[in-house]
């Protein structure tokens, strides 16, 4: 049996952490050994959760600009009752990202153990 409700709560925690640029919240949803990956510029970029958390903590939060929240779960692929990949789309300022989040259920709940992201598009300020 899949624990979809608690997995979706963890995804919402991820969305909230990025919307508010809350590093405490971010660090509770990511496993401390997780890594993040991107290849948008044609080369592989690898980042630790510590580095990503520092980056998020230095940003202006979308919440502080009253940005309308635009975040969606696109897919859940269950690997087992305690592991899943969740594909999400979210907007942060003018950037729209698609993320693949690897989740594992631990003793302290669902944790992101890996993230692959892609900058899908940049919204033109005239379109807002």
C-alpha positions in Angstrom: 0.0 0.0 0.0 1.3 3.4 -1.0 1.5 6.3 1.5 0.5 8.9 -1.1 -1.1 11.4 1.3 2.1 11.8 3.3 4.2 11.8 0.2 2.1 14.7 -1.2 2.5 16.5 2.2 6.3 16.3 1.7 5.9 17.6 -1.9 3.9 20.5 -0.5 6.6 21.1 2.1 9.1 21.4 -0.8 6.9 23.9 -2.6 6.4 25.9 0.6 10.2 25.9 1.3 11.0 27.3 -2.1 8.1 29.8 -2.1 9.1 31.3 1.2 12.9 30.6 0.8 12.7 28.9 4.1 16.0 26.9 4.5 14.8 25.3 7.8 11.8 23.9 6.0 14.0 22.9 3.0 16.5 21.1 5.1 13.7 19.0 6.7 12.3 17.7 3.4 15.7 16.9 1.9 17.9 14.1 3.2 21.2 15.5 4.4 23.1 13.4 1.9 21.0 14.3 -1.1 22.4 15.8 -4.3 20.9 18.0 -7.0 21.6 17.9 -10.7 21.1 20.0 -13.8 22.4 19.9 -17.4 20.7 22.9 -18.9 23.9 24.5 -20.1 25.2 21.4 -21.8 27.4 20.4 -18.9 26.5 18.5 -15.8 26.1 20.7 -12.7 26.0 18.8 -9.4 25.2 20.5 -6.1 24.9 19.3 -2.5 21.8 20.1 -0.4 24.0 22.3 1.8 25.0 24.4 -1.2 21.4 24.6 -2.6 20.1 25.5 0.9 22.6 28.4 1.1 21.5 29.5 -2.4 17.8 29.5 -1.5 18.5 31.3 1.8 20.1 34.2 -0.2 17.2 34.6 -2.6 14.3 37.1 -2.5 11.3 34.8 -1.8 8.4 34.8 -4.3 6.2 35.2 -1.2 7.8 38.6 -0.4 6.7 39.8 -3.9 3.2 38.3 -3.5 3.8 36.1 -6.5 0.8 34.0 -7.3 1.7 30.4 -6.5 2.0 28.2 -9.6 3.0 24.7 -8.7 1.8 21.3 -9.8 2.5 17.6 -9.3 2.7 16.2 -12.8 3.4 12.6 -12.0 4.1 10.1 -9.2 6.0 7.0 -10.2 6.0 4.5 -7.4 9.2 2.3 -7.3 8.1 0.6 -4.1 5.9 1.4 -1.1 8.8 3.4 0.3 10.3 5.0 -2.8 8.9 7.2 -5.5 9.9 9.7 -8.2 7.7 12.8 -8.3 7.7 15.1 -11.3 6.6 18.7 -10.5 6.4 22.0 -12.2 6.8 25.3 -10.3 7.4 28.9 -10.8 9.9 31.0 -8.9 9.8 34.6 -10.0 10.1 34.6 -13.8 11.5 31.1 -14.0 9.4 27.9 -14.6 11.2 24.7 -13.5 10.4 21.1 -14.0 11.9 18.9 -11.3 12.2 15.2 -10.8 12.4 14.5 -7.1 13.5 11.1 -5.8 11.8 10.4 -2.5 12.5 7.7 0.0 10.4 7.0 3.1 12.6 7.1 6.2 11.9 6.8 9.9 11.4 10.5 10.0 9.0 10.6 7.0 9.5 11.1 3.2 12.8 12.7 2.2 14.1 13.9 -1.1 17.3 12.0 -1.8 17.9 13.4 -5.3 16.7 16.2 -7.5 17.1 16.7 -11.2 15.8 20.1 -12.5 15.3 21.8 -15.8 14.6 25.4 -16.5 11.6 25.0 -18.7 11.1 28.6 -19.6 11.6 32.2 -18.5 8.4 34.3 -18.4 8.7 37.6 -20.2 7.8 40.5 -17.8 5.4 41.7 -20.4 3.4 38.4 -20.1 2.8 38.9 -16.3 
